[in-house]
């Protein structure tokens, strides 16, 4: 009897060892502690609505705060994919700190706006005032600086204050702790009290001044080699979910109403309509936009002494290409450009 059990246990152990690596959960590191009121929420909703499962991949969301923590988690092997800022991805490759590739962008253009106190009539009145950012040198700091400079603001006369995530900055603005800040349109609409506040730069004007790719999902080269099928499945699920939300905003609204009961439905419906052309229906990686983003990023002080990375050094379009071969190219603003 003992020998029979031993043989059975040994057989089970061998069977477990024989399971493919893809049987393990595919861990996706995200900097959103909860589904955000932006198209990036597609990653959360692809999980809750079963898009990943239907593609045959078990995705586990690993939640951290801000890109530096996501990078650290990826370097520590705590995930197979991470949603990080483009500048962080470029720094990792340019400094030879990690071999990674961007494979999809769930949120190719964050719908940012700049809001401030009503006493500030326009952005030209900002010099001498405090401006909240995630952290000095962060993506939102760099983008907002570009937008403000294009509007004629003297950045040297602004007091940049590191506060944290957009919702925290919005709360600080509402509490009168800062004079102005950048936030997503979702955070603005969901802000309970906007008395004494107004929008200084609308989302369309913000993006026109800084039409850059904001965040990408990257995977280490080893993951792309060893679990490529899973990477393609994750990209396919994100594309399919994005197309569903673009086709019927009500699907996103219903899912977000469950995920974010703290946000009233009218706000979600307004956002759902505004995001119709913002979803990454073809993967969100347009080569021309990527090249322009790299050029802009390398013009910032943090990249002054770094080697220029080539497109193929940090981007791999093969997963998106595979998805579009079977799913076709969807119409809209998100055209692959390759």
Buried (B, 14 or more C-beta within 10 A) or exposed (E): EEEEEEEEEEEEEEEEEEEEEBEEBBBBBBBBEEBBBBBBBBBBBBBBBEBBEEBEBBBBBBBBEBBBBBBEBBBEEBBBBBBBBBBBBBBBBBEEEBEBBBBBBBBBBBBBBBBBBEEBEEBEBBBEBBBBBBBEBBBBBBBBBBBBEBBEBEBEEBEBBEBBBBBBBBBBBBEEBBBBBBBBBBBBBBBEEBEEBEBBBBBEBBBEBBEBBBBBBBBBEEBBEBBBBBBBBBBBBBBBBBBBBBEEBEBBBBBBBEBBEEBBEEBBBBBBEBBBEBBBBBBBBBEEBBBBBBEBBBEBEEBEEBEEBEEEBBBBBBBBBBBBEEBEEBEBBBBBEB
